[in-house]
Amino acid sequence: MIKKFTIGLIILVVGFISFNLIKQITDTLNVSERLNQAADRVFISEVKNKELKKRLSEIKSPEFVEEIARNKLGLGKEGETLVIIPDKKIKEILGVTSSSEPRLPNWLGWLRVFLH
């Protein structure tokens, strides 16, 4: 009877130790995965940070400020004469038709070309 009790106790202790060991292994694997994900997020953030710093240095450059002043604000340097041609006039000169006219099917367009 003592032998059965001892064997049962040993099985119970081995089972308890095995359960705790397996739990610690899975916890360690989960922590490792979370650490890898955090490292990936840090890497992505560092890359974005470098890109933003590069963009900031470009924006702060005098060339960028001058380009914006010329193109967006219509400003020029002292002594320059600015000529601004309206978009409507440019389209008229280039022969661009307005897109308000509905587009005809190809066969009808050719028919109009040959009959007019």
N, CA, C and O of each residue as an XYZ file, in Angstrom:
464
protein
N       0.812     -1.181      0.000
C       0.000      0.000      0.000
C       0.866      1.260      0.000
O       0.559      2.236     -0.685
N       1.937      1.228      0.766
C       2.857      2.362      0.798
C       3.516      2.509     -0.572
O       3.809      3.618     -1.019
N       3.741      1.377     -1.225
C       4.357      1.413     -2.539
C       3.424      2.120     -3.537
O       3.891      2.938     -4.329
N       2.137      1.825     -3.515
C       1.177      2.466     -4.405
C       1.084      3.960     -4.103
O       1.007      4.788     -5.011
N       1.091      4.285     -2.825
C       1.030      5.696     -2.428
C       2.264      6.444     -2.911
O       2.154      7.570     -3.396
N       3.437      5.831     -2.785
C       4.685      6.453     -3.221
C       4.688      6.640     -4.733
O       5.085      7.697     -5.223
N       4.254      5.637     -5.469
C       4.206      5.738     -6.940
C       3.210      6.827     -7.348
O       3.490      7.613     -8.253
N       2.067      6.876     -6.695
C       1.070      7.904     -6.993
C       1.604      9.295     -6.702
O       1.375     10.230     -7.469
N       2.321      9.430     -5.584
C       2.905     10.715     -5.217
C       3.971     11.141     -6.225
O       4.045     12.311     -6.601
N       4.790     10.195     -6.656
C       5.844     10.501     -7.650
C       5.201     10.927     -8.970
O       5.653     11.884     -9.599
N       4.156     10.226     -9.389
C       3.464     10.587    -10.640
C       2.854     11.981    -10.518
O       2.920     12.777    -11.454
N       2.269     12.267     -9.377
C       1.678     13.581     -9.151
C       2.735     14.688     -9.184
O       2.505     15.734     -9.791
N       3.880     14.479     -8.549
C       4.965     15.477     -8.535
C       5.539     15.655     -9.930
O       5.776     16.785    -10.356
N       5.768     14.554    -10.658
C       6.311     14.641    -12.030
C       5.314     15.367    -12.928
O       5.715     16.191    -13.750
N       4.035     15.077    -12.787
C       3.011     15.762    -13.581
C       2.984     17.251    -13.286
O       2.885     18.064    -14.205
N       3.070     17.618    -12.011
C       3.076     19.027    -11.620
C       4.290     19.754    -12.188
O       4.176     20.861    -12.712
N       5.454     19.116    -12.076
C       6.694     19.722    -12.596
C       6.616     19.846    -14.122
O       7.024     20.867    -14.676
N       6.099     18.825    -14.803
C       5.977     18.859    -16.268
C       5.030     19.972    -16.705
O       5.321     20.708    -17.648
N       3.895     20.092    -16.015
C       2.929     21.128    -16.344
C       3.558     22.518    -16.208
O       3.410     23.356    -17.097
N       4.256     22.760    -15.102
C       4.898     24.067    -14.893
C       5.999     24.337    -15.907
O       6.168     25.469    -16.361
N       6.744     23.301    -16.261
C       7.810     23.449    -17.249
C       7.229     23.817    -18.617
O       7.740     24.716    -19.286
N       6.180     23.137    -19.027
C       5.544     23.425    -20.317
C       4.954     24.838    -20.312
O       5.045     25.549    -21.313
N       4.360     25.242    -19.210
C       3.787     26.589    -19.103
C       4.875     27.648    -19.220
O       4.680     28.661    -19.893
N       6.006     27.431    -18.582
C       7.110     28.398    -18.675
C       7.664     28.473    -20.092
O       8.017     29.555    -20.559
N       7.744     27.352    -20.773
C       8.252     27.337    -22.154
C       7.310     28.122    -23.064
O       7.765     28.933    -23.871
N       6.007     27.892    -22.942
C       5.065     28.622    -23.792
C       5.061     30.116    -23.463
O       4.954     30.945    -24.366
N       5.176     30.463    -22.190
C       5.251     31.881    -21.815
C       6.494     32.533    -22.413
O       6.436     33.666    -22.892
N       7.603     31.828    -22.384
C       8.855     32.353    -22.949
C       8.725     32.552    -24.455
O       9.194     33.556    -24.991
N       8.094     31.605    -25.136
C       7.901     31.742    -26.581
C       6.988     32.936    -26.897
O       7.236     33.667    -27.856
N       5.957     33.130    -26.108
C       5.056     34.269    -26.316
C       5.776     35.589    -26.091
O       5.590     36.539    -26.851
N       6.592     35.651    -25.058
C       7.355     36.872    -24.783
C       8.346     37.133    -25.908
O       8.553     38.281    -26.302
N       8.953     36.081    -26.424
C       9.905     36.227    -27.520
C       9.198     36.772    -28.760
O       9.733     37.644    -29.443
N       8.014     36.271    -29.052
C       7.257     36.755    -30.207
C       6.869     38.219    -30.037
O       6.972     38.998    -30.985
N       6.431     38.597    -28.860
C       6.080     39.999    -28.599
C       7.306     40.894    -28.727
O       7.211     42.017    -29.224
N       8.453     40.398    -28.279
C       9.690     41.167    -28.395
C      10.067     41.364    -29.857
O      10.498     42.451    -30.243
N       9.909     40.331    -30.672
C      10.203     40.454    -32.105
C       9.264     41.454    -32.769
O       9.699     42.250    -33.602
N       7.984     41.423    -32.412
C       7.029     42.372    -32.978
C       7.379     43.805    -32.574
O       7.289     44.725    -33.386
N       7.771     43.982    -31.332
C       8.149     45.318    -30.865
C       9.402     45.804    -31.603
O       9.499     46.979    -31.960
N      10.352     44.905    -31.829
C      11.569     45.276    -32.558
C      11.230     45.678    -33.993
O      11.817     46.618    -34.528
N      10.286     44.970    -34.618
C       9.865     45.327    -35.974
C       9.210     46.705    -35.997
O       9.461     47.498    -36.905
N       8.373     46.989    -35.002
C       7.723     48.299    -34.944
C       8.750     49.410    -34.735
O       8.626     50.493    -35.306
N       9.754     49.136    -33.921
C      10.815     50.136    -33.692
C      11.572     50.391    -34.988
O      11.865     51.540    -35.319
N      11.892     49.330    -35.725
C      12.617     49.476    -36.994
C      11.810     50.302    -37.984
O      12.349     51.204    -38.627
N      10.519     50.000    -38.112
C       9.656     50.746    -39.036
C       9.573     52.207    -38.616
O       9.603     53.101    -39.462
N       9.471     52.452    -37.325
C       9.405     53.834    -36.829
C      10.704     54.580    -37.110
O      10.679     55.765    -37.445
N      11.833     53.899    -36.977
C      13.121     54.546    -37.266
C      13.229     54.909    -38.744
O      13.728     55.981    -39.088
N      12.763     54.017    -39.618
C      12.806     54.301    -41.064
C      11.923     55.501    -41.384
O      12.330     56.393    -42.129
N      10.710     55.525    -40.819
C       9.815     56.662    -41.044
C      10.422     57.948    -40.496
O      10.297     59.009    -41.108
N      11.071     57.855    -39.354
C      11.707     59.025    -38.744
C      12.795     59.584    -39.658
O      12.897     60.797    -39.839
N      13.613     58.690    -40.237
C      14.659     59.146    -41.154
C      14.057     59.815    -42.377
O      14.558     60.841    -42.837
N      12.969     59.232    -42.915
C      12.321     59.825    -44.086
C      11.756     61.207    -43.750
O      11.885     62.146    -44.536
N      11.134     61.322    -42.583
C      10.569     62.612    -42.184
C      11.653     63.654    -41.948
O      11.475     64.822    -42.293
N      12.778     63.241    -41.362
C      13.883     64.183    -41.168
C      14.446     64.650    -42.503
O      14.790     65.821    -42.665
N      14.540     63.725    -43.463
C      15.033     64.089    -44.788
C      14.070     65.073    -45.449
O      14.496     66.070    -46.033
N      12.777     64.790    -45.353
C      11.765     65.687    -45.936
C      11.803     67.062    -45.261
O      11.655     68.087    -45.926
N      12.000     67.079    -43.946
C      12.078     68.342    -43.217
C      13.268     69.170    -43.680
O      13.158     70.384    -43.851
N      14.415     68.506    -43.886
C      15.583     69.255    -44.348
C      15.364     69.788    -45.761
O      15.848     70.870    -46.095
N      14.633     69.034    -46.601
C      14.315     69.523    -47.945
C      13.391     70.742    -47.868
O      13.572     71.714    -48.600
N      12.413     70.679    -46.983
C      11.451     71.779    -46.858
C      12.123     73.034    -46.314
O      11.757     74.145    -46.696
N      13.087     72.872    -45.441
C      13.773     74.027    -44.870
C      14.775     74.665    -45.826
O      15.258     75.766    -45.562
N      15.093     73.997    -46.926
C      16.109     74.512    -47.842
C      15.591     75.754    -48.577
O      14.397     75.863    -48.855
N      16.489     76.683    -48.886
C      16.080     77.905    -49.606
C      15.518     77.606    -50.996
O      14.656     78.339    -51.479
N      15.986     76.555    -51.635
C      15.490     76.204    -52.970
C      14.010     75.830    -52.915
O      13.232     76.214    -53.789
N      13.627     75.081    -51.885
C      12.233     74.674    -51.743
C      11.347     75.888    -51.487
O      10.265     76.006    -52.062
N      11.807     76.783    -50.627
C      11.038     77.989    -50.308
C      10.869     78.837    -51.573
O       9.791     79.374    -51.825
N      11.933     78.953    -52.358
C      11.857     79.732    -53.587
C      10.897     79.088    -54.586
O      10.121     79.781    -55.243
N      10.951     77.766    -54.697
C      10.063     77.062    -55.620
C       8.595     77.269    -55.234
O       7.752     77.515    -56.097
N       8.301     77.172    -53.961
C       6.925     77.377    -53.496
C       6.495     78.820    -53.748
O       5.373     79.075    -54.186
N       7.394     79.758    -53.469
C       7.060     81.172    -53.678
C       6.773     81.449    -55.148
O       5.860     82.211    -55.465
N       7.530     80.848    -56.037
C       7.329     81.067    -57.465
C       6.077     80.351    -57.985
O       5.241     80.965    -58.648
N       5.951     79.074    -57.689
C       4.892     78.266    -58.291
C       3.529     78.426    -57.624
O       2.508     78.486    -58.309
N       3.506     78.494    -56.325
C       2.219     78.527    -55.618
C       1.749     79.966    -55.345
O       0.558     80.265    -55.433
N       2.679     80.829    -55.022
C       2.301     82.184    -54.632
C       2.445     83.198    -55.760
O       1.981     84.331    -55.637
N       3.082     82.801    -56.855
C       3.236     83.709    -57.987
C       4.211     84.843    -57.732
O       4.087     85.909    -58.335
N       5.167     84.637    -56.860
C       6.144     85.681    -56.553
C       7.376     85.502    -57.429
O       7.612     84.422    -57.971
N       8.158     86.567    -57.564
C       9.395     86.507    -58.326
C      10.488     87.270    -57.608
O      10.255     87.935    -56.599
N      11.680     87.156    -58.150
C      12.804     87.885    -57.579
C      12.726     89.348    -58.002
O      12.017     89.714    -58.939
N      13.464     90.151    -57.292
C      13.494     91.577    -57.592
C      14.067     91.780    -58.992
O      15.110     91.223    -59.333
N      13.375     92.585    -59.797
C      13.826     92.864    -61.159
C      13.237     91.908    -62.187
O      13.403     92.140    -63.384
N      12.563     90.854    -61.778
C      11.942     89.928    -62.724
C      10.535     90.407    -63.066
O       9.858     91.036    -62.254
N      10.120     90.095    -64.278
C       8.755     90.388    -64.694
C       8.018     89.068    -64.850
O       8.444     88.191    -65.602
N       6.925     88.939    -64.143
C       6.138     87.706    -64.204
C       5.065     87.829    -65.264
O       4.386     88.851    -65.367
N       4.921     86.777    -66.051
C       3.870     86.715    -67.051
C       3.004     85.507    -66.694
O       3.482     84.374    -66.643
N       1.723     85.775    -66.450
C       0.813     84.704    -66.081
C      -0.238     84.594    -67.175
O      -0.994     85.530    -67.439
N      -0.263     83.419    -67.804
C      -1.221     83.173    -68.874
C      -2.369     82.353    -68.290
O      -2.128     81.304    -67.692
N      -3.607     82.808    -68.450
C      -4.739     82.059    -67.902
C      -4.856     80.676    -68.548
O      -4.506     80.491    -69.714
N      -5.348     79.724    -67.784
C      -5.491     78.350    -68.279
C      -6.398     78.284    -69.505
O      -6.148     77.505    -70.425
N      -7.439     79.091    -69.516
C      -8.375     79.088    -70.635
C      -7.667     79.480    -71.928
O      -7.913     78.886    -72.977
N      -6.796     80.468    -71.855
C      -6.064     80.927    -73.040
C      -5.075     79.859    -73.517
O      -4.908     79.663    -74.721
N      -4.425     79.176    -72.583
C      -3.479     78.110    -72.945
C      -4.205     76.987    -73.667
O      -3.716     76.470    -74.671
N      -5.369     76.612    -73.157
C      -6.157     75.545    -73.808
C      -6.621     75.981    -75.189
O      -6.651     75.183    -76.125
N      -6.982     77.252    -75.308
C      -7.422     77.770    -76.597
C      -6.281     77.734    -77.611
O      -6.492     77.357    -78.764
N      -5.082     78.121    -77.198
C      -3.918     78.139    -78.090
C      -3.528     76.720    -78.481
O      -3.203     76.465    -79.641
N      -3.557     75.797    -77.527
C      -3.167     74.418    -77.808
C      -4.252     73.635    -78.530
O      -4.005     72.524    -79.001
N      -5.435     74.193    -78.622
C      -6.518     73.517    -79.320
C      -7.170     72.419    -78.507
O      -7.735     71.480    -79.068
N      -7.100     72.524    -77.224
C      -7.722     71.526    -76.359
C      -9.194     71.874    -76.248
O      -9.556     73.000    -75.906
N     -10.043     70.888    -76.544
C     -11.476     71.140    -76.451
C     -11.938     70.885    -75.032
O     -11.316     70.134    -74.281
N     -13.025     71.517    -74.684
C     -13.559     71.321    -73.332
C     -14.189     69.941    -73.244
O     -14.733     69.431    -74.224
N     -14.112     69.357    -72.088
C     -14.619     68.005    -71.899
C     -16.116     67.990    -71.608
O     -16.668     66.936    -71.292
N     -16.794     69.158    -71.710
C     -18.225     69.198    -71.444
C     -19.015     68.597    -72.607
O     -20.159     68.182    -72.420
N     -18.421     68.542    -73.810
C     -19.073     67.954    -74.971
C     -19.020     66.434    -74.835
O     -17.949     65.875    -74.599
N     -20.165     65.755    -74.982
C     -20.147     64.293    -74.833
C     -19.358     63.631    -75.953
O     -19.384     64.081    -77.099
N     -18.673     62.580    -75.614
C     -17.842     61.868    -76.585
C     -18.717     60.936    -77.419
O     -19.509     60.154    -76.894
N     -18.546     61.047    -78.729
C     -19.324     60.223    -79.645
C     -18.663     58.867    -79.809
O     -17.454     58.738    -79.618
N     -19.443     57.856    -80.162
C     -18.826     56.565    -80.497
C     -17.954     56.718    -81.739
O     -18.185     57.610    -82.555
N     -16.964     55.860    -81.883
C     -16.012     55.957    -82.989
C     -16.706     55.976    -84.352
O     -16.395     56.817    -85.196
N     -17.621     55.075    -84.561
C     -18.264     54.975    -85.875
C     -19.031     56.243    -86.214
O     -19.059     56.663    -87.371
N     -19.656     56.857    -85.211
C     -20.407     58.090    -85.447
C     -19.467     59.265    -85.702
O     -19.773     60.153    -86.498
N     -18.333     59.265    -85.027
C     -17.327     60.306    -85.261
C     -16.792     60.247    -86.686
O     -16.660     61.282    -87.339
N     -16.480     59.042    -87.178
C     -15.998     58.893    -88.545
C     -17.068     59.287    -89.556
O     -16.770     59.883    -90.591
N     -18.308     58.950    -89.246
C     -19.415     59.290    -90.130
C     -19.528     60.815    -90.249
O     -19.741     61.338    -91.342
N     -19.386     61.518    -89.136
C     -19.441     62.981    -89.161
C     -18.279     63.572    -89.949
O     -18.436     64.586    -90.629
N     -17.098     62.930    -89.857
C     -15.935     63.429    -90.599
C     -16.176     63.337    -92.089
O     -15.890     64.284    -92.821
N     -16.704     62.198    -92.556
C     -16.864     62.010    -93.994
C     -18.091     62.707    -94.573
O     -18.116     63.020    -95.764
N     -19.094     62.952    -93.762
C     -20.307     63.578    -94.303
C     -20.315     65.095    -94.133
O     -21.167     65.746    -94.739
N     -19.455     65.677    -93.378
C     -19.440     67.140    -93.199
C     -18.335     67.787    -93.943
O     -18.189     69.008    -93.894
